[in-house]
């Protein structure tokens, strides 16, 4: 294997340059300010976790994890998500803290890439976890907060799609007997491959009424009116109960005043076999991939010994950067202060005074007038020269 060149980075890793990082920090501050006003407290967890605990419980596939051996021979992973480490904390260090618990994070996570496909192996997320509340109002709080976060970040056009895993599961169980075939249909929905879904539907041995119901599933995407259509399709079982949950959820979201930014998507599936109820994804205009994702995961904490319902979401910061306005007009004006050795003390004192007044000041020692003339002052709003005894 060839030795990497000096400027190369591991697959999927990237440098974040000052202008991009400044915007990311600005967005993180805006999101933090929004989330804290809803009563959430920030948490930080280690970058390394044991594979046998956090790694095994994570929704991330094992082959997407960075696995290493520590000096004691234990397999550890670079955290592939933040939800699972938080579940570990709530079940251990927070085991005596009464529920519900509201936590948020701003952190990097790691997921290995098999080949270069424009995806990052390390990326940043801002997310929330509402643990210990199994009500529809908790789902509504998470979705409403996601809306307010995207507004606070300055995303101009977006929609958050809402679904329920039991609607799809219930409908498939009513129509198709074989779990293996049901799983194929779920996979097509998860990948948003409606062509593949319809092709599979043509080949399965079910009656025409069943095929009609599954085909109608693909059209259950839109506003509040889709609830009535879903009721007609669902029946009285698992799918029917999911529709009533969505109906109650929509009422709660109407109370938040956020339904203009929402749509219902009854065929939405995120992270197969992880979410247990309401799920949602956020999309921005001209962005091909989801901006955020979340939902209810009521079975995760039981794996750490403290069974509790939970819901939450994560915003993908790298995608958020591409759909929010530039910071060019918000960047602080910078002052360049040039000084000679003879006036160093006076110049640096003046720089400190300006900084105390919230100015951004860059200082530079110059030899004399010739060097001053060579300085263009490009990128500075003002240039101050302190090179002679008298100004």
Secondary structure, DSSP 4 states (H G I P E B T S, - for coil): -PPPPTT---TT-----HHHHHHHHHHHHHHHHHHHTTT-EE----SEEEIIIIIHHSSS-GGGS-EEE-TTS-EEEE-S-SHHHHHHHHHTTTTTSPSPEEEEEEEEEE---SS-SS--SEEEEEEEEEES--SHHHHHHHHHHHHHHHHHHT--SEEEEEEEHHHHHHHHHHH---HHHHHHHHHHHHTT-HHHHHHHHHHS---HHHHHHHHHHTT-EESTTHHHHHHHHH-SSHHHHHHHHHHHHHHHHHHHT-GGGEEEETT---TTTT--SEEEEEEETT-SS-SEEEEE-TTTGGGGT----EEEEEEEHHHHHHTS--SGGGSPPEEEEEE-GGGHHHHHHHHHHHHHTT-EEEEEE--SHHHHHH---TT-SEEEEE-SS--
